[in-house]
Amino acid sequence: MPYTLNKSTVLIRFRKIFISVFVFSILPSGFLVAQSGSGTSFGTGLVLILALVILAAVYLVSENLIGIEAHQTGKGAQSSGSIKKMVTGMKIPSYVKGHFTKLTRGHNLLLKGEPSSELTEVSVSSCALQPGNFVAMSPIPKVVVNEGDEVLAGQEIFFDKKRPEIKYVSPVSGEIAAINRGEKRSISEIIILADKEQKFKTLPKVDLNSISREDLVKFLLESGGWSMIRQRPYDIVAEADVIPDNIFISTFDTGPLAPDAAMVIKGQEKAFQAGIDLLARLTNGKVHLGLDANGKSAPSTAFTEATNAEKHWFKGPHPAGNVGIQIHHINPIGNKDQVWVLGVQETITLGKLITEQKFDVTRIIALGGESLRTPRHVKTILGAKLADLLADQDVHDSDRVISGDVLSGSAKDSESFLNYYDDQVTVIPEGKEYELFGWLLPWKLRPSVSPTFRGSYFKDIHFSVNTNTHGEGRAFVVTGQYEDLLPMNIYPQHLMKAIITKDFERMEGLGIRELSEEDVALCEFACTSKQPLQQILRSGLELMREQG
């Protein structure tokens, strides 16, 4: 995909540098005037200011053009020849080997209630499959079980009438307790009472060295493993008749209160590698791993020494850990490209189909948020009942339970279930009380990207938050905020307005195919206009998908 200069970002940065140069240059020039009393010194000072501004502009344009060239040639920041790197040197962690990208745009949202390194195994009474978790699925899929039926872990529960070849299977063995319906008789959830001793459907043995791609795809469709693979654009379960250009796995999460990747991978190294080997058989391109370069030490060797995959290091604030951001900086999605994405735990599940011959969806879930008594990591099952996960956490009606993180998660009640692709549960206070002139008297510490609030100057402080949005929807004004938070060479505000006006050509030209909701969640958090950007983006993606 061709890159163009991001004019809005350049203008914003130029404005900041111009103001700084002006302030720090006008002082010495004024001093010269005061000393000499002549107009010559004042003129000299103005010339100096103009020269500095021109130098700053040349520097900015050069940096952006070099960055664009680096992307087009497939080179990261490590080998881009950046002027800034040549002048000041880029601080690259010593453990980084290979392709390295440093991202400066974004923001780390640090909240109280970080999950501890304690890992507790939680037995769940029930799990659920929720058809609504799968984008573009028919609202009434074909359910092949009835209430009261006994099922094995890995046994088919339903399939999408639009794509009947993809089987969605039970995460646990047990009894089908309920098939609940929502609006217009859509199926909201299928609840399975979990056995104390889990029983698995035995899968056929697969030799990755000899099996054909066609037979491997059939194996994944029948076993239920196919649902672990999502396709970009549109973030839907992958099409079975598509060969992806590349496959991407992000091995870290920079979102607020995210699970610890080291805890997730511990003891699962063999299955993770098997998952990579399996995925490598499904693409004509490469499997790409996004590795974390933010830490003081290297991540797990399961990531850094993984074979059959190309490794890419990323350093920067959230959303640097989002797979969509990594795709953009590794190999952007063109107009006809289709790529697949997975998380670490989905890859482990695919690996266990090979190494253990069973559909094992054991998950490490981060329980975080200041409303919890003991934030920690728990070992449980995909789709677990939230009440079981939070049984000893003293959660009240005045708290908001979220499946996922505070930026892109879904509000739930304690009797609901963990979403299919989520690996964290966040609990924070509801923002029910009005704060008198809260937006006008900004003395309270709160997370913000705006310098109006003191919280924006404290980079390491963990904040108390609630669900209060401190305002309501208003005119969609141009602020330039999004460009500082989304490390992609697109125009997010222009894209959102193109979606609202249903301008298909502009939507595609402005990069909608590269985005998923999680990528614009931080922009929504900071939005002065209080626009539901994730909802707007999803509506645009659905329009594009329907148009083919």
Helices and strands as residue ranges (DSSP letters): H 7-36, H 39-72, G 77-79, H 83-88, E 99-102, E 119-121, E 126-129, G 131-133, E 142-143, E 150-151, E 156-159, E 167-169, E 174-181, G 183-185, E 187-194, H 213-223, G 225-228, E 230-232, E 236-237, E 247-250, H 261-265, H 269-280, E 287-292, H 301-304, E 310-315, H 323-330, E 339-342, H 344-355, E 362-368, E 376-381, H 386-389, E 399-403, E 410-412, E 424-429, G 454-457, H 481-485, H 492-500, H 504-509, G 512-514, H 517-526, H 533-547
